[in-house]
Amino acid sequence: MASTDARDRWAISGLLAGVTFIGAIAGGIKLAEGRPPRPGSDVEGVRKYWGGSKNAVRYSTTVQLISVGWLARFVLSVVKLTKRSRNKALTAAAAYGGALAVGSLAASATTSMLLTGKAREDDEKALRMANGQFALGGPIHGVGFGLLTAALALAGEQTGDLPKPVVVAGLVSAATGIASPLYFLWEPAGWLIPIGRFPGLIVSGIAGVKLALRRR
């Protein structure tokens, strides 16, 4: 029997979202004149970073917003995959988690962009914005992206589109990301943010390629 083309060509957005996000972070670090201030830093640290490294921040946030666009498109592919698995819980997790991941990262990038302008000159406002930028782009995004990744992994296992190692990696990444708000209770838990996010981006990239090339 001839194979039926069942590719989701737009699923390649999963790979593009990861590549652009990593490019945004790596480029921003390379161009910046220092590290971003940690949550709870004083206003001088906020002014120094967002004022002295504003070109780096503007580059990073612009590319992050491009990544957000690709991520938004990938959410649709994950929702489509979950519908093929006929699991309504996974479809809900993909839709709501994806919306939270996209919205929080977009808000974080926009807030960071605003801090390169006059917003950083108002001390109290700048500190609130800096802390909010971290929370949105860190733990809050981690929860949304974790839900999306979990839905992707479980649906991919049920439909047979993803191999077991990718499924396991996705679930571990998802659990770590969902747990990242523990940072607000215990500062060392901040490591859960990158530990959950970057493997999740790799899983999304692999899944995106497989779904884009899929044949049934």
C-alpha positions in Angstrom: 0.0 0.0 0.0 1.3 3.4 -0.9 2.1 5.6 2.1 -0.2 8.6 2.9 1.5 11.9 3.4 0.5 12.9 6.9 3.2 15.5 7.6 2.6 18.6 9.6 5.1 20.8 7.9 4.6 23.7 10.3 5.7 21.5 13.2 9.3 22.5 12.2 8.5 25.6 14.2 9.4 23.5 17.2 13.0 23.4 16.0 13.0 27.1 14.9 11.6 28.2 18.3 14.5 26.5 20.1 17.2 27.7 17.7 16.0 31.4 17.9 15.6 31.3 21.7 19.1 29.9 22.2 20.4 32.5 19.7 18.7 35.3 21.7 20.3 34.2 25.0 23.7 33.4 23.6 23.9 36.7 21.6 22.6 38.7 24.5 25.2 37.3 26.9 28.0 37.9 24.4 27.0 41.5 23.7 26.2 42.5 27.3 28.6 44.3 29.6 27.6 42.2 32.6 25.2 39.6 33.9 21.5 40.4 34.4 20.9 41.4 38.1 19.4 38.7 40.2 15.9 39.1 41.6 16.1 41.3 44.7 19.0 43.3 43.4 19.2 47.0 44.2 18.2 49.7 41.7 21.8 50.5 40.8 22.2 47.0 39.4 19.0 47.4 37.4 20.1 50.7 36.0 23.6 49.5 35.2 22.5 46.4 33.3 19.5 47.7 31.4 21.3 51.0 30.7 24.8 49.9 30.0 23.8 46.8 28.0 20.7 48.1 26.3 21.9 47.1 22.8 22.4 43.6 24.0 19.0 43.5 25.7 17.3 44.9 22.6 18.9 42.3 20.4 18.0 39.5 22.8 14.4 40.6 23.4 13.8 41.1 19.6 15.1 37.6 18.8 13.1 36.2 21.8 9.9 37.7 20.4 10.7 35.9 17.1 11.1 32.7 19.1 7.8 33.4 20.7 6.1 33.6 17.3 7.6 30.2 16.3 6.6 28.7 19.7 3.0 29.9 19.2 2.9 28.1 15.9 4.4 25.0 17.4 1.6 25.0 20.1 -0.9 24.5 17.3 1.1 21.4 16.1 1.2 20.0 19.6 -2.5 20.5 20.0 -3.1 18.8 16.6 -0.9 15.8 17.8 -2.9 15.5 21.1 -6.1 15.4 19.2 -4.8 12.5 17.2 -4.1 10.8 20.5 -7.8 11.3 21.4 -6.8 12.4 24.9 -8.8 15.5 25.9 -6.6 16.1 29.0 -3.5 16.3 26.9 -5.2 18.6 24.5 -6.1 20.9 27.4 -2.6 20.8 28.8 -1.1 21.6 25.4 -3.5 24.5 24.8 -3.4 26.1 28.2 0.2 25.4 28.9 1.2 26.6 25.4 -0.8 29.8 25.9 0.9 30.4 29.3 4.4 29.7 27.8 3.8 32.1 24.9 2.2 34.8 26.9 4.7 34.8 29.7 7.8 34.8 27.5 6.3 37.6 25.3 5.5 39.7 28.4 9.0 39.0 29.8 10.7 40.1 26.6 8.6 43.2 26.3 9.2 44.2 30.0 13.0 43.8 29.4 12.8 46.0 26.3 10.9 48.7 28.2 13.6 48.7 30.9 16.2 49.9 28.4 14.2 53.1 28.1 13.0 55.7 30.6 11.2 53.0 32.7 14.4 52.2 34.5 14.7 55.8 35.8 11.8 55.3 38.2 13.5 53.4 41.0 10.5 51.5 42.5 8.9 50.9 39.1 12.2 49.6 37.7 12.7 47.1 40.5 9.1 45.8 40.2 9.6 45.5 36.4 12.9 43.7 36.8 11.5 41.2 39.3 8.4 40.7 37.1 10.5 40.2 34.0 12.4 37.4 35.7 9.3 35.7 37.2 7.5 35.8 33.8 10.4 34.5 31.7 11.6 32.1 34.4 9.3 30.1 36.7 6.0 31.1 35.1 7.2 30.3 31.6 8.7 27.1 33.0 5.2 25.9 34.2 3.6 26.6 30.8 6.4 25.2 28.8 6.5 22.2 31.1 2.8 21.4 30.5 3.3 21.8 26.8 6.3 19.5 26.8 4.5 16.9 28.9 1.5 16.9 26.5 3.9 16.6 23.5 5.8 13.7 25.0 2.7 11.7 26.1 0.8 12.3 22.9 3.8 11.4 20.9 4.1 8.1 22.8 0.4 7.3 22.3 0.5 8.0 18.6 3.9 6.3 18.1 5.4 9.5 16.6 8.1 9.9 19.3 10.7 7.2 20.3 10.9 6.2 24.0 14.1 8.2 24.8 12.6 11.4 23.5 9.4 10.7 25.5 11.4 10.1 28.7 13.5 13.2 28.2 10.4 15.3 27.5 8.7 14.1 30.7 11.8 14.8 32.9 12.1 18.2 31.3 8.4 18.9 31.9 8.5 17.9 35.5 11.5 20.0 36.2 10.0 23.1 34.5 6.7 22.7 36.4 8.6 22.5 39.6 10.6 25.7 38.9 8.3 28.0 41.0 10.0 26.4 44.0 12.6 29.1 43.4 10.3 31.5 45.2 10.6 29.4 48.3 14.2 28.2 47.9 16.7 30.2 45.8 18.9 27.2 44.7 15.8 25.8 42.9 16.4 28.5 40.3 18.6 25.9 38.6 15.4 24.0 37.7 14.6 26.8 35.2 17.4 26.1 32.7 17.5 22.4 33.5 13.9 22.2 32.5 13.9 24.6 29.6 16.9 23.6 27.4 16.2 19.9 27.3 12.6 20.8 26.6 13.7 22.9 23.6 15.8 19.9 22.3 12.7 17.6 22.6 10.6 20.2 20.8 13.2 20.4 18.1 13.4 16.6 17.6 9.6 16.3 17.7 9.1 19.1 15.3 11.4 17.5 12.7 9.8 14.1 13.2 6.2 15.5 12.8 7.2 17.6 9.8 8.7 14.5 8.1 6.1 12.1 9.3 4.6 9.6 6.8 1.8 7.1 7.6 
